[in-house]
Amino acid sequence: MARVSQAHLDARRRQILDGAARCFARNGFHATSMQDVLKEVDLSAGAVYRYFSGKDELIAAIVTEVLGGIREAFEEAARQTPPPPPDVLVGSVMTQVLGLGGEVKHGLTWDGEASFPRLMIQVWTETLRDSELSQVLRTGFVTVRAAWVKVVEGYQEAGVMRADIPADHVARTMIATAQGFAAQQALFGSAPVEVIQDGLRGLMSMESPR
């Protein structure tokens, strides 16, 4: 029997994840069955179950992958001295995840648009009943927050941000800003990344009243 290459295995796993993400984005987690996923990816049950045991594992894999991509983007920024300013950094990551104005690098697509915002809302709801998924999300949040803390510490060390405010507090706030913008995309329709960038620039421009 011919040996299957790692490239082939990776491509098949990618095919399954993308297909599952499209199904979840289109119909939601509960309305999507494994039969729906099999039909979407045009593979046999055996081919899919070789990689994933079921919906819960698929959901966890999608969440882990997207959060890992976000973490990598911030870790890369933290290695710069100083890191890019918040409006540039958040805009870049949002573009990669949401596909705004370019290719989706760290996200997943459905119907020509990034499915991450729709999936994000569903994941938040699902974590209220699924303790295992909740742990996956918590672990992902911790790693993303740690990467953002490094970015904030880079700002503080470069003297471009106040050093008397805990870096973790700033990191949590910036994550909340990005999450809120993604939630708006899912709930109220797509908006260009310039919206969040302009908003951050406006907040960053504030000065103490004279």
Secondary structure, DSSP 8 states (H G I E B T S, - for coil): -----HHHHHHHHHHHHHHHHHHHHHH-TTT--HHHHHHHHT--HHHHHTT-SSHHHHHHHHHHHHHHHHHHHHHHHHTSSS---HHHHHHHHHHHHH-TTS--SSS-EETTEE-HHHHHHHHHHHTTT-HHHHHHHHHHHHHHHHHHHHHHHHHHHHTSS-SSS-HHHHHHHHHHHHHHHHHHHHHH----THHHHHHHHHHHT-----
